[in-house]
Amino acid sequence: MKIKAQMAMVLNLDKCLGCHTCSVPCKNAWTTAPGSEYMWFNNVETKPGTGYPHLWENQNLHKGGWTTKNGKLRLKAGGKLRKYTQIFGNPNLPGMEQYYEPWNFDYKSLTTSPEQKHQPMAQAYSSVTGQPMTPKSGPNWDDDLGGTHVTGQDDPNFAGLDAKALLEFQRVFMLHLPRLCEHCLNPACVASCPSGAIYKRDEDGIVLTDQTRCRSWRFCMSGCPYKKVYFNWKSHHSQKCIFCYPRVESGQPTLCAQSCTGRIRYIGVMLYDADAVHAMASRPETELYQAHLDVFLDPNDPAVCQQAIKDGIPHPFITAAQASPTYKLIAEWKLALPLHPEFRTLPMVWYIPPASPQKPEEQAGDALEHMRIPPRYLANLFTAGDEAPVRSALHKLLALRNYMRQRTFGGEEASQCLESAGLDPQTTEAMYRLLAVARYEDRFVIPTARRENAQGEDVEALKGYAGYPGNCPCSPQFKGRQA
């Protein structure tokens, strides 16, 4: 067993407003250079819909992620030999029409236009060619179901459902899905890069691109099944979400999490067994969700802590993992689910499914059966079609709502509604505090840069910090001091 630490994020879709406030600071901070106009490291999609880029979920088209052959993992786009034959012409690369041709408006014409009968208009000009154009698509083209009645039937998450019926006016449903790089445990973009420019940081699992080594092959773009690697058409280098690592190293959350008005994002550390990643990613599709959970290790287990110390995990990372909100939501309470685990990349950005309202005409009986968002659709999105984990998470969320409503307004015994969901009042109270009224320091438990090797005065300053070796419960110094 080889233990490594991984930064993880959980997004509560039950509270997402679809306001795109997360996308704006990310765009302003990281993609303002020429050639990056079309890049959105963080974007918010409306589902159902084809997303951005167009049909990014259809791996029969894009050949992203991994597949299995004779029980062994292989890239869906093929291995080294196939890449050598396609190195000057990647057939799986999304084109500009699948993203969108970026444009800007000639706002100057609004103030310099001569006097005329009608109000002047700002013409759209292509950022690529500089020529006038008529925008035909964009990153939020289906926002709030705009155009979904036309494009929605191409949404692959309707598998096993009647898409046409569910897109009718009286039955249509909607949820917002913020997306960013998944910083996977088994990243296909890293394996696809011939020059080794994309790499996974050993200390926290963040996936980055070395711009000096990038040779513009763009296999990383087609290899990523989430299509979160972009090509700068000016610098001819790949760019992607960097999980705001300069902020994370100083203990601050990412810009998208910091700016979220709905407070739906949680960031924490997860400990996992690196030796088990390959075997777990090779499991059958219906077992991938549980296999992903099996990779994670309990940071409160003394044996795990001792092994983590031997494997070089700093004490601040161990203590952060013990207080991690992502561990609670993912592994302990099993409320959060991974996005398309069938891609076999073992993503580390997880989602709490939305508990949508019941259809007004069908409020009796099982609430899950009458939700406006079909559990089958959510299962296709988060658990490779397995409805059991989705139903379990939704059941817990509904039980939490009922418990808090009954406890606040009276009525029958509040704890009775928890039994069928497998919850107890103590766990439910903890879930409520984290999901509804969590403080900033509860939502973001991020260790700062490694200081365990500091000397002199720095060591004395750290002795009051819980992550200092002598203050960590899993530390030999702590046990010796207690004795």
C-alpha positions in Angstrom: 0.0 0.0 0.0 1.3 3.4 -1.0 -0.6 6.3 0.6 -0.9 9.6 -1.2 -2.8 12.8 -0.5 -5.2 14.4 -3.0 -7.1 17.7 -2.9 -10.7 17.1 -3.6 -13.8 19.2 -4.2 -17.5 18.5 -3.6 -20.3 20.6 -5.1 -23.8 20.6 -3.7 -26.1 20.7 -6.7 -29.1 21.0 -4.4 -28.0 24.6 -3.8 -26.5 25.7 -7.1 -28.1 28.9 -8.4 -26.8 28.7 -11.9 -25.5 32.3 -11.5 -22.1 31.7 -13.1 -20.4 33.7 -10.3 -17.8 30.9 -10.1 -16.9 31.2 -13.7 -16.2 34.9 -13.8 -13.3 35.2 -11.4 -11.7 32.1 -12.8 -11.9 33.6 -16.3 -10.5 37.0 -15.2 -7.6 35.4 -13.3 -6.4 32.6 -15.6 -7.6 33.0 -19.2 -7.1 36.6 -20.2 -4.1 36.1 -22.6 -4.6 36.1 -26.4 -5.6 32.7 -27.7 -7.6 31.8 -24.5 -10.8 33.7 -25.3 -12.8 30.5 -25.7 -11.4 28.8 -22.6 -13.6 28.4 -19.5 -11.7 26.4 -16.9 -14.9 26.6 -14.9 -18.3 26.7 -16.6 -21.9 26.1 -15.5 -24.0 23.9 -17.7 -27.7 23.4 -17.7 -28.8 19.8 -17.9 -30.4 18.3 -19.8 -28.3 19.6 -22.7 -25.2 18.8 -24.8 -22.9 21.0 -22.7 -19.6 22.7 -23.5 -17.9 21.7 -25.7 -20.8 20.2 -27.7 -21.4 16.6 -26.8 -18.4 16.3 -24.5 -20.0 13.3 -22.8 -20.1 11.2 -26.0 -16.9 9.2 -25.9 -17.9 7.2 -29.0 -17.3 10.5 -30.8 -14.3 11.9 -28.8 -12.6 8.7 -27.6 -11.7 10.2 -24.3 -10.9 8.4 -21.0 -10.2 4.7 -20.6 -11.7 1.4 -21.5 -10.8 -2.2 -20.6 -9.6 -5.0 -22.8 -9.2 -8.5 -21.4 -9.5 -6.9 -17.9 -6.7 -4.4 -18.6 -6.9 -0.7 -18.8 -6.2 1.0 -22.1 -6.8 4.5 -23.5 -10.0 4.6 -25.5 -8.2 6.5 -28.3 -5.5 3.7 -28.5 -1.9 3.2 -27.3 1.4 4.5 -28.5 1.4 2.9 -31.9 -2.0 4.4 -32.9 -0.8 7.8 -31.6 2.3 7.7 -33.7 0.2 7.1 -36.8 -2.1 10.0 -35.8 0.5 12.4 -34.4 0.1 15.0 -37.2 -3.7 14.5 -37.6 -5.7 13.7 -34.5 -9.1 12.5 -35.7 -10.7 12.7 -32.2 -9.9 16.3 -31.6 -13.0 18.6 -31.0 -13.1 21.4 -33.5 -13.9 25.1 -33.1 -17.5 24.4 -33.9 -17.8 22.1 -30.9 -16.5 24.9 -28.6 -17.4 28.2 -30.2 -15.7 30.8 -32.3 -14.9 33.6 -29.7 -16.1 37.1 -30.5 -16.1 40.6 -29.2 -18.3 43.5 -29.9 -17.3 46.8 -31.6 -18.5 48.9 -28.7 -16.6 51.9 -30.1 -19.2 52.3 -32.8 -21.9 53.1 -30.3 -20.1 56.3 -29.3 -18.5 57.3 -32.6 -21.5 56.6 -34.9 -22.9 59.7 -36.7 -26.4 60.9 -36.1 -28.9 58.6 -37.6 -32.6 57.7 -37.4 -32.0 54.4 -35.6 -30.0 53.4 -32.5 -26.6 52.1 -33.6 -25.7 48.5 -32.9 -22.4 46.9 -31.8 -21.3 44.4 -34.5 -19.8 41.1 -33.3 -16.2 40.5 -34.6 -14.4 37.2 -34.5 -11.5 37.1 -32.1 -9.8 34.6 -34.4 -10.2 36.1 -37.8 -11.1 39.7 -36.9 -14.0 39.6 -39.4 -17.6 40.4 -38.7 -19.6 37.4 -37.7 -23.0 36.2 -36.3 -22.5 34.1 -33.1 -24.1 30.7 -33.5 -23.0 29.0 -30.3 -21.3 29.6 -27.0 -20.4 28.1 -23.6 -23.8 28.8 -22.2 -25.9 28.4 -25.3 -28.4 26.0 -23.6 -28.4 28.1 -20.4 -31.7 27.6 -18.4 -33.0 25.3 -21.1 -32.6 27.8 -23.9 -32.7 25.7 -27.1 -32.9 22.4 -25.1 -36.1 21.4 -26.9 -33.9 21.2 -30.0 -30.5 19.9 -28.6 -31.7 18.1 -25.5 -32.5 14.8 -27.2 -28.7 14.4 -27.9 -28.0 14.4 -24.2 -26.5 10.9 -23.6 -27.8 10.9 -20.0 -31.3 10.1 -21.3 -30.2 6.5 -21.9 -33.0 4.3 -20.8 -35.5 7.2 -20.7 -38.0 8.7 -23.1 -36.1 12.0 -23.9 -38.9 13.4 -26.0 -41.5 12.9 -23.4 -39.3 14.4 -20.6 -38.6 17.5 -22.7 -42.3 18.3 -23.0 -43.4 21.6 -21.4 -45.2 20.1 -18.4 -42.6 17.4 -17.7 -39.3 19.1 -18.5 -36.7 19.4 -15.7 -33.5 21.3 -15.1 -30.4 21.3 -13.0 -27.2 23.3 -13.0 -23.9 21.4 -13.3 -20.7 23.5 -12.6 -17.7 21.8 -14.2 -14.0 22.1 -13.9 -10.9 19.8 -14.3 -11.5 16.7 -12.2 -7.8 16.4 -11.2 -8.3 12.6 -11.5 -6.5 9.8 -9.7 -6.1 8.1 -13.1 -5.9 11.0 -15.5 -6.2 10.0 -19.2 -4.8 13.4 -20.3 -1.5 12.6 -18.5 -1.3 9.2 -20.2 -2.2 10.6 -23.6 0.6 13.3 -23.7 3.5 12.1 -25.9 5.9 14.8 -24.5 5.0 14.3 -20.8 4.0 17.9 -20.4 1.0 17.2 -18.3 1.8 15.7 -14.9 0.1 15.0 -11.5 1.8 16.7 -8.5 2.9 14.2 -6.0 2.2 16.3 -2.9 -1.5 17.1 -3.5 -2.6 15.4 -6.7 -3.2 18.6 -8.7 -2.8 18.0 -12.4 -0.8 20.7 -14.2 0.8 21.5 -17.6 4.5 22.3 -18.1 4.3 24.9 -20.8 8.0 24.5 -21.6 7.5 20.9 -22.5 4.3 21.2 -24.5 4.8 20.4 -28.2 1.2 21.1 -29.4 0.3 17.5 -30.1 -3.1 18.1 -28.5 -3.7 14.4 -27.5 -4.4 15.7 -24.0 -7.5 17.5 -25.3 -9.0 14.4 -26.9 -7.7 12.1 -24.1 -9.6 14.1 -21.4 -13.2 12.7 -21.4 -14.4 15.9 -19.6 -12.8 18.1 -22.3 -11.2 20.4 -19.7 -7.9 20.7 -21.5 -7.7 23.6 -24.0 -5.4 24.6 -26.8 -4.1 28.2 -26.9 -4.2 29.0 -30.6 -1.7 31.9 -30.1 0.9 30.3 -27.9 0.3 26.8 -29.3 0.4 25.3 -25.8 -2.3 23.4 -23.8 -3.9 25.1 -20.8 -6.2 23.8 -18.1 -7.5 24.4 -14.6 -4.7 24.6 -12.1 -7.0 24.2 -9.0 -5.7 27.7 -8.1 -2.6 26.0 -6.6 -0.9 29.3 -5.6 -3.9 30.0 -3.4 -4.2 26.4 -2.2 -0.5 26.3 -1.1 -1.3 29.2 1.2 -4.4 27.6 2.7 -6.9 29.5 0.6 -9.7 28.0 -1.5 -9.9 28.2 -5.2 -11.4 31.3 -6.8 -14.5 29.4 -7.9 -15.1 28.2 -4.4 -14.3 31.5 -2.8 -16.7 33.5 -4.9 -19.6 31.0 -4.9 -22.7 32.9 -3.7 -24.6 29.7 -3.0 -21.8 28.3 -0.8 -22.1 25.0 -2.6 -18.4 24.1 -2.7 -16.3 22.2 -0.2 -12.5 21.6 -0.4 -10.5 19.1 1.6 -7.8 16.4 1.5 -8.4 12.8 0.8 -5.9 10.0 1.5 -5.9 7.1 -1.0 -4.0 4.0 -1.8 -2.0 4.7 -5.0 -1.2 1.0 -5.5 -4.9 0.2 -5.8 -5.8 2.8 -8.5 -5.1 0.6 -11.5 -7.1 -2.4 -10.2 -10.0 -0.3 -9.1 -10.2 1.6 -12.4 -10.3 -1.7 -14.2 -13.5 -3.0 -12.4 -16.8 -3.5 -14.3 -18.8 -0.3 -14.9 -21.5 -1.1 -12.3 -18.8 -1.5 -9.7 -16.8 1.6 -10.4 -18.5 3.8 -7.9 -17.9 1.4 -5.0 -14.4 0.7 -6.4 -13.7 4.5 -6.3 -14.8 4.6 -2.6 -12.5 1.6 -1.9 -9.5 3.5 -3.0 -10.0 6.1 -0.2 -8.5 5.5 3.2 -9.9 6.4 6.6 -7.6 9.2 8.0 -8.8 8.5 11.5 -7.4 4.9 11.4 -4.2 4.8 13.4 -2.7 2.2 11.0 -3.4 4.5 8.0 -1.8 7.5 9.8 1.3 5.5 10.6 1.6 4.3 7.0 1.0 7.8 5.7 3.9 9.1 7.9 6.2 6.4 6.5 5.1 7.3 2.9 6.1 11.0 3.5 2.6 12.6 4.0 3.1 15.7 6.2 1.3 15.9 9.5 -0.7 19.0 8.4 -2.1 17.0 5.5 -3.1 14.1 7.8 -4.8 16.4 10.3 -6.5 18.2 7.4 -7.7 14.9 6.0 -9.2 14.0 9.5 -11.2 17.2 9.4 -11.9 17.1 5.7 -15.5 18.0 4.7 -15.0 16.1 1.4 -14.2 12.9 3.2 -17.4 13.2 5.2 -19.6 13.9 2.2 -17.9 11.3 -0.1 -16.9 8.4 2.0 -18.5 8.7 5.4 -22.1 9.9 4.6 -22.0 8.9 0.9 -23.9 11.9 -0.2 -21.6 13.0 -3.0 -21.1 11.1 -6.3 -18.5 11.2 -9.1 -19.2 12.6 -12.5 -19.3 9.8 -15.1 -17.2 7.1 -13.4 -17.5 5.0 -16.5 -14.7 7.1 -18.0 -12.4 5.3 -15.5 -10.3 8.3 -14.6 -11.4 8.2 -10.9 -12.4 12.0 -10.8 -11.9 14.0 -7.7 -14.6 16.6 -8.1 -17.8 15.0 -6.7 -21.4 16.2 -6.7 -24.3 16.0 -4.3 -27.3 15.2 -6.5 -30.2 17.7 -6.4 -33.4 16.7 -4.5 -35.9 18.2 -7.0 -39.5 18.9 -6.1 -42.2 16.3 -6.7 -44.6 16.7 -9.6 -47.7 18.4 -8.2 -50.1 15.8 -9.6 -48.2 12.9 -8.0 -47.4 13.9 -4.4 -48.5 10.6 -2.8 -46.4 7.5 -2.4 -42.6 7.2 -2.8 -41.2 10.7 -3.1 -38.2 9.5 -5.2 -40.5 8.0 -7.8 -42.3 11.3 -8.3 -39.4 13.7 -8.4 -39.2 16.0 -11.4 -35.6 14.9 -12.1 -35.7 11.2 -12.8 -33.2 9.2 -10.6 -32.3 7.3 -13.7 -31.0 10.5 -15.4 -28.9 11.3 -12.3 -27.6 7.7 -12.2 -26.5 8.0 -15.9 -24.7 11.2 -14.9 -23.0 10.2 -11.7 -22.9 6.4 -11.2 -22.7 4.8 -14.6 -26.4 3.9 -14.6 -26.6 2.4 -11.1 -29.6 4.0 -9.4 -28.9 2.5 -5.9 -26.3 5.1 -4.8 -28.3 8.0 -6.2 -31.5 6.9 -4.5 -29.6 6.4 -1.2 -28.1 9.9 -1.3 -31.5 11.5 -2.2 -33.2 9.5 0.5 -30.8 10.9 3.1 -31.3 14.4 1.8 -35.1 14.1 2.0 -34.8 12.6 5.5 -32.6 15.5 6.5 -35.2 18.0 5.2 -38.1 16.2 7.0 -36.2 15.9 10.2 -35.3 19.6 10.4 -38.8 20.6 9.4 -40.4 18.5 12.1 -37.9 19.5 14.7 -38.4 23.2 13.9 -42.2 23.3 13.5 -43.2 20.3 15.7 -45.4 17.4 14.8 -44.6 13.8 15.0 -41.4 12.5 16.5 -38.6 14.0 14.4 -36.2 11.1 14.6 -38.8 8.6 13.1 -38.2 9.9 9.5 -34.5 9.1 9.8 -34.8 5.3 10.4 -35.6 4.4 6.8 -32.6 6.4 5.5 -30.2 4.7 7.9 -29.5 7.9 9.8 -29.4 8.9 13.5 -30.0 12.3 15.0 -26.3 13.0 15.7 -25.2 12.3 12.1 -28.2 14.3 10.7 -27.3 17.3 12.9 -23.7 17.1 11.6 -24.9 16.9 8.0 -27.2 19.9 8.5 -24.4 22.0 10.0 -22.1 21.2 7.0 -24.7 21.5 4.2 -26.8 24.4 5.5 -24.9 26.6 8.0 -21.3 25.7 7.7 -18.7 28.3 8.5 -15.9 29.2 6.1 -13.3 27.1 8.0 -15.6 24.1 7.9 -16.2 24.2 4.2 -12.5 24.7 3.3 -10.0 22.6 5.2 -6.8 23.2 3.3 -3.3 22.6 4.6 -0.7 25.2 3.9 2.7 24.6 2.3 4.9 21.9 3.9 6.7 23.3 6.9 7.6 20.1 8.7 11.3 20.5 7.8 11.5 24.1 9.0 14.3 25.0 11.5 14.9 27.2 14.4 12.3 29.9 15.2 9.9 28.5 12.6 9.7 25.2 14.5 8.9 27.0 17.8 6.2 28.9 16.0 4.6 25.7 14.7 4.4 24.0 18.1 1.1 25.7 18.8 -0.4 24.4 15.5 -2.4 21.1 15.6 -0.5 19.8 12.6 2.9 19.9 14.4 4.2 16.4 14.9 4.1 16.6 18.6 0.5 17.7 18.6 -0.8 15.2 16.1 -2.7 12.2 17.7 -1.1 9.8 15.1 2.4 11.0 15.9 4.9 8.9 18.0 5.9 12.1 19.8 2.2 12.7 20.9 1.9 9.1 22.1 5.1 9.3 24.0 4.1 12.6 25.6 0.8 11.2 26.7 2.5 8.2 28.3 
